[in-house]
């Protein structure tokens, strides 16, 4: 009977201990084996090597400064173009109606300058996130008289004169008319989403004329009246530079610039 009981207990994970001393009594200490065993922990897998970091490289220069040109380029990968260019001759008086008289407070127009831009084909800016540019009416003139913006840029035409102004254009790149506004009034911005030349006029004052160049690149500037200019942040590589002095006076030049280089040019001839 003891033997049968022991076998039954052993079969259920219990331990049987026989007590010596002449009696055939058996003391059974019942304890489930699972209670006495520490949980088995599977051996830890060797640490997997961390994933290799993706190689970090500078964006490849785009000779045309085309798609992706709006992305910032690390300063170490850029160069600077500076020098002097030929500027237009002073503008002759604007032809007006014989009975037109400019207001007495009319000031001289801004001196002629050259517009300069590098490359083309860049995507337009997002008008919703781009800070508007301002072309003022001041002294019964457009200020500045010549300006360059990238496609997608909104432009505001605030009136800072005591007289009424109404800015408009019939150019193929942008036809618009902001309506008539008095001093302190600011018409809604006009988004220039097509590259080209926009000839600015005021329908109230016939002598007022302005030049707006809309280009497909973020790399541009306006020369000083003496022709000096400096354009930094150009990606290293070979680029086409456009010089605009008027609707019938435009030329291109080729440059190759290295990272960290300041390339000086004399384009006055």
LINBEL-V213324 format. One record per backbone hydrogen bond with DSSP energy under -1.0 kcal/mol. NH is the residue of the N-H (numbers start at 0). CO is the residue of the C=O. If there is no record, write none. Layout:
BEGIN
NH_CO ; NH_CO
END
This chain:
BEGIN
4_0 ; 5_1 ; 6_2 ; 7_3 ; 8_4 ; 9_5 ; 10_6 ; 12_9 ; 13_8 ; 14_28 ; 16_26 ; 26_16 ; 34_31 ; 64_61 ; 68_65 ; 70_67 ; 76_73 ; 77_74 ; 78_233 ; 79_260 ; 80_230 ; 81_262 ; 82_228 ; 83_264 ; 84_226 ; 85_266 ; 99_96 ; 105_102 ; 106_138 ; 114_243 ; 115_220 ; 116_241 ; 117_218 ; 118_239 ; 119_63 ; 121_215 ; 124_150 ; 128_125 ; 132_153 ; 134_155 ; 135_142 ; 136_157 ; 137_140 ; 142_135 ; 146_210 ; 148_212 ; 150_214 ; 151_191 ; 152_149 ; 154_189 ; 155_132 ; 158_184 ; 159_136 ; 164_180 ; 167_200 ; 168_175 ; 175_168 ; 177_166 ; 180_164 ; 183_158 ; 184_181 ; 189_154 ; 191_152 ; 195_213 ; 197_211 ; 199_209 ; 200_167 ; 202_165 ; 207_204 ; 209_199 ; 210_144 ; 211_197 ; 212_146 ; 213_195 ; 214_148 ; 220_115 ; 222_113 ; 223_227 ; 226_223 ; 228_82 ; 230_80 ; 233_78 ; 235_76 ; 236_256 ; 238_254 ; 240_252 ; 241_116 ; 242_250 ; 243_114 ; 244_248 ; 248_245 ; 250_242 ; 252_240 ; 254_238 ; 256_236 ; 259_77 ; 260_257 ; 262_79 ; 264_81 ; 266_83
END
